[in-house]
Amino acid sequence: MTGYRVQHSLTHGSDKRGIRFAPSVDIDEVRALAMLMTWKVALFNLPYGGAKGGVEINPRNYSEAELERVT
């Protein structure tokens, strides 16, 4: 498996994050999602920055417990 992690902005505090599980995820997609997270938390005036992670994996081939261990 290949994983990616992008911290776009930490200006307003710790980062608001999430992980995308998809077979076609790549670094450019994760960068874009991290930037969108930054804009989203800024729009709602939340005390977070923006970050995102991604793992190249087909989540339908794994149980919830297995996906938890990946994270």
C-alpha positions as CSV (number, residue, x, y, z in Angstrom):
1,M,0.0,0.0,0.0
2,T,1.1,3.6,-0.6
3,G,0.0,6.3,1.7
4,Y,0.1,10.1,1.5
5,R,-0.1,12.9,4.1
6,V,-0.4,16.6,3.4
7,Q,-0.6,19.4,5.9
8,H,-1.8,22.5,3.9
9,S,-2.1,25.0,6.7
10,L,-1.5,25.0,10.4
11,T,-2.1,28.8,10.8
12,H,-5.2,28.5,13.0
13,G,-4.1,25.7,15.2
14,S,-3.9,21.9,14.9
15,D,-5.0,20.4,11.6
16,K,-8.5,19.2,10.7
17,R,-7.8,15.9,8.9
18,G,-9.3,12.8,7.4
19,I,-8.1,9.8,5.4
20,R,-9.3,8.9,1.9
21,F,-9.2,5.2,1.1
22,A,-9.4,4.7,-2.7
23,P,-7.5,2.6,-5.3
24,S,-6.8,5.6,-7.4
25,V,-5.8,8.2,-4.8
26,D,-2.5,10.1,-5.5
27,I,-0.5,12.9,-4.0
28,D,-2.1,15.6,-6.2
29,E,-5.6,14.6,-5.0
30,V,-4.5,14.6,-1.4
31,R,-3.0,18.0,-1.8
32,A,-6.2,19.3,-3.3
33,L,-8.3,17.8,-0.5
34,A,-6.0,19.3,2.2
35,M,-6.4,22.7,0.6
36,L,-10.2,22.3,0.5
37,M,-10.2,21.4,4.2
38,T,-8.2,24.6,4.9
39,W,-10.8,26.6,3.1
40,K,-13.7,24.8,4.7
41,V,-12.5,25.3,8.3
42,A,-11.7,29.0,7.5
43,L,-15.2,29.5,6.1
44,F,-16.8,28.2,9.3
45,N,-14.2,30.1,11.4
46,L,-13.1,26.9,13.1
47,P,-9.7,26.9,15.0
48,Y,-8.1,24.4,12.8
49,G,-5.7,24.2,9.8
50,G,-6.2,21.9,6.9
51,A,-4.7,18.5,6.3
52,K,-5.6,15.2,4.6
53,G,-4.3,11.7,4.1
54,G,-4.8,9.1,1.5
55,V,-4.2,5.4,1.1
56,E,-4.1,3.6,-2.2
57,I,-6.3,0.7,-1.3
58,N,-9.7,-0.6,-2.4
59,P,-11.7,-0.5,0.9
60,R,-14.3,-2.9,-0.4
61,N,-11.7,-5.7,-0.3
62,Y,-11.1,-5.2,3.5
63,S,-13.1,-5.4,6.6
64,E,-13.7,-2.4,8.9
65,A,-11.3,-3.9,11.4
66,E,-8.6,-4.3,8.8
67,L,-9.0,-0.7,7.6
68,E,-8.7,0.5,11.2
69,R,-5.3,-1.3,11.5
70,V,-4.2,0.4,8.3
71,T,-4.8,3.8,9.8
